[in-house]
Each structure stands twice: as C-alpha cells, then as structure tokens.
Amino acid sequence: MTVGEFIGRAWGDKNKTLTGRQVRLTGFVVPAKKKNQWYVTRMQLACCAADAFPLKVTVRGANQPPADTWVEVTGTWIPPKSDNVPLGTVPPEISAISVDPIQAPSEPYE
C-alpha cells in the first residue's frame, strides 16, 4: 500500500477498514522530536520536485533505523484515541511488526 493511500484511509475511512489488517509501507526514515518515535516517509509530487511535500506515518514498536534509510514497514494501523483530531494535523500511526532495510526505489516519489 502506498503511504498516501494509508494516510487517506486512516484519516478518511469512516468504516475504519484498516482495523486489524496488516499493511506494508515503503519509505525513508525521518526522526521525530519525541523519544521512541519516528516516521516512514514518502514525498508526493503535485507537479514537479520543487513542490514535493512529505507524507509521514508514525512508526511505533520498532527501533529507529538510521535517518534517510529506505525501509519496508509491516504492521497494523493504530486508530486515533479521539475522533476530534482535525484531519491532516497528526500523522497516522502504525504498530510495527517488522522493519526491513531496502534499496531506494527507482521512483522515490508517490
């Protein structure tokens, strides 16, 4: 599943179809300011590289690989504790089952 699809379903799927489903996300590691937290990230393009913006998913339950390492994260969605979080203000979370380093993809953008 793309990081963008995961984010869209985590924020916008009223039926919460991600619940209990194992997903695999591919992206690069970005450290978070909070301890024991990091992001699997992909850049999304609207037109060109100059307008790229990050799509981030918080990874829980796994040690952080070195920053900028490409990884494949397998895990399950962690539903937000509140339905009152404004969409897009907090990255969705995934509980990692495994984190495997990979080669950077030939197409790094989504």
Secondary structure, 3 states (H helix, E strand, C coil): CCHHHHHHHHHHCCCCCCCCCEEEEEEEEEECCCCCCEEEEEEECCCCHHHCEEEEEEEECCCCCCCCCEEEEEEEEECCCCCCCCCCCCCCEEEEEEEEECCCCCCCEC
